Amino acid sequence: MFYLLAIAVVVLIIGTLVTISVSKENDENYGKKSKSNVMRLTSIYVVVVSVSLVILGFYIAKT
């Protein structure tokens, strides 16, 4: 079980880093347009991680 959680966390971190690196391209227009998208993606990551931790807590408490 721990290995699956570790893999999920690694994938989440890699996804976050890739998202941020893509948003830092040198094209000025792209940077202006992507700023709101990056904020939305970041908020989605925060919500998904929070919900996942709550669900994991319920699962661990049940077993």
N, C-alpha and C positions, 0 to 999 in steps of 0.2 A: 504494500500500500504506500509506503514511504517513497518508493522509487517512482511510482506514478505521479505523486504530488511533486516530487523534485523535477520530473520531466515537464510537468505542466508549468511550474514556476520558471524553468529555463526557457521554455517556448514563449511565455508571456514577456519575459525580459528581452529576449531577442526581438520579438515583435515590436516592443516599445522602442528599442534602440534603432531598428530599421525605419520605423515610422518617423522618428525624430531626424535621422540622417537624411531621409528623402526630402523632408521639409526644409532642409538647409541648403538646397541647391543655389547656385549663383544667380539664376534668373530672378530679377527683382520683382517682376509681376507675379511669378509663381509664388514667391515668398509671401507677398501680400495676400494672395488668394488662399494660400494653404494655412495661414495662421489660424483662422477660425476652424478649419478642418482638424488641425492638430489639437486644438483645445477640445473639440468634440470627441476625438478619438481618446484623448487622455481621460476625459470624464467617463467614457465608456469603459476604459481599462479599470478605473477606480471602482466603478459600480460592479463590474464583473468580478473583480478580485474580492470585494467586500461580500457580495452574495455567495461566492464560492467558499469563502472562509466560514460564513454562517452555516451553510449547508454541511460543510465538513465537520463543524462543531456539533451539529445535530447528529450526524452519522456516528461520530466517535462517542457521543454521549449515549446513544442507543445501544451500542455494542459492548 
